[in-house]
Amino acid sequence: MRNKMLIGAIVFVGLASVAYAAFAQILTINGTGTAAGDWDVAITGITRTAATGATDAVAPSFTGTSATFDVDLAYPGATATYEIVVENNGSIPAILATLDGVTAANAAAPLYITYELTGVTAGTTTLPAETGTNTVVVTVEWDPADNTSNPTATKTATITLNYEQDT
């Protein structure tokens, strides 16, 4: 009985080895992939379109997809409005992934001065390749209900428009 079990075990191991060898093969895949494209999404200009009781402490500036504003407001209810033009001159379509800086700016002192962005929506605003343009409207406002005694107030904000490839 013991000999039969030993022979059965040897036969089983032999069959298992043959089965493993039959199914264990090396799979080799050869190929070449090429990706071509030109990423060129950037702010091309900032224009102040309206101002009531507002002056620029420093002219708005931009680098890449970040814009910096430093606005002096003279009294409650004073506002300044700017248009930021973002262009896609590359061959890859883009989508606005996130807007950074507005929440941080509004949380900073003085709290009665707020920044608001309109004209674009993160996750849905797109820039087609080579022809796409977005216009972002930035409004800076001193809360008209604020009764502070400050004769003027200044608030600086850096706003970043983060674009990704639109797939």
C-alpha angles and dihedrals in degrees: 000000000000092000091052091053091049092049090047091051092049091049091048093050090047093051091045090052092050091047092049092049090050093053100035104085131151113247114207121189120188125188147123128238126198127192121191130182146113121234111206113151115148146140108265100184150355122211128183105226100179140009134180114182091344137118132176111253084197124005112261112265136193142196122185104320097338124097127190124205129188108182130180113208118195103202145352109298094029114138142180126197126199135183118217115198116207118189134192107213093162131092095245120085114235138206127200104249102178143353113221132189103033096091092046092048093050091048091054125087131302090049094187090070114075138183121216129186124205135167097057136060125204111242096019110047110095137191114208116221117274096352107046122124130174125191114206118194116212118193122189115193139178105219105255091215092057113108101190119148095230111124091209136003133203129200127179124205135178113203121193123197107203112204126188135186110286106228 
